[in-house]
Amino acid sequence: MPRRALLIVALLTSASLSSFASPAGPAPPLRPFADYEAVGSVVMAAWDAYGAGDLKRAIARHLPSDVTLVLYGYSTDPRTRRNVLDDYGQFVSANRLVYIAFPKARNMFWSRDAMPVALRDSRGAVVFADGRYWGGFEPDREMAGLFGATLQSHEFRFEGGNFIANHLGDCFTVDSADTRTMTDALFADRYGCRAVTRLPKRGGIGHIDERARFTSATTVLTDTVEYASAFSRAGLTVVRLPRPANDRQTYVNSLLVNGVAFVPQFQRAEDAEALQAYRDLGFQTIGLDARSLAAKGSGLIHCLTMTYPGTPMAERARW
């Protein structure tokens, strides 16, 4: 790996962060950063778990050329960092590859749940919403520093996998003990929701990204009949995906990156139908064998990744 590779190590200085409300006045209104919008960076754990090693490297191999891959791990050992960068450097050019170390990342794999959720304010600036994560992995301030984002926090426990939204602020979540503590007003203030719909749990671990996702401002993919009815009532166009009999397998839990859809595959008859549904919506599709990930980890591609607008700001980090 060339020395020009970005070897970025947290912790980042908290001085690089600004508060959500400044003495100059209230912050501008927020709106969600939607999965279908232009992605600048994809974030994944550096360590492999649940048999996902090949799948993660396939994501790296097929990332669009304008996207940065951010890998995080717990080790600050230069040899570990170099090994990670050499490994992924086979697939991603050095100027698009970042490694960042978090001391508490030893057992953290599910980036979607633990990382802060991205929003934009009315000026287009990036804002991160920081909820509490049950696992104690809280990299929100460091990630905000890396991306130059304003950070706003709240005291409630919340996992990013249980949140989907379009850029207009139509938000959906699965009803749970955690989301019941969060009022609609909090979703509006902290997540930019103009309306929030709470859906009943229908299988899986109970996250909305197992059962539904926006592919445009007006189009939702889902494999759940009850959810389809709710989306239709909200005035959205619903595209149905097949749903495997195995409760941990779903084609909804995909990764969308600038016109590319990374879609779980399970060696089932429904695989081709699921890929075609994404193609019909205009996506280039990359099918990834996710059987081991679903069986061992009870999560899938969307769960193990987080996407953000823009690219990491290296000057905010300590080299």
Buried (B, 14 or more C-beta within 10 A) or exposed (E): BEEEBBBBBBBBEEEBBBEBEEEEEEBEBBBBBBBBBBBBBBBBBBBBBBBBEEBBBBBBEBBBEEBBBBBBBBBEEEEBBBBBBEBBBEBBEBEBBBBBBBEEBEEBBBBBBBBBBBBBBEEEBBBBBBBBBEBEBBBBBBBBBBBBBBBBBBEBBBBBBBBBBBBBBBBBBBBBEBBEEBEBEBBBBBBBBBBBBBBEBBBBBBBBBBBBBBBBEEBBBBBBEEBBEBBEEBEBEBBEBBBBEEBBBBBBBBBBBBEBBBBBBBEBEBBEEBBEBBEEBEBBBBBBBBBBBBBEBBBBBBBBBBBBBBBBBEEBBEE
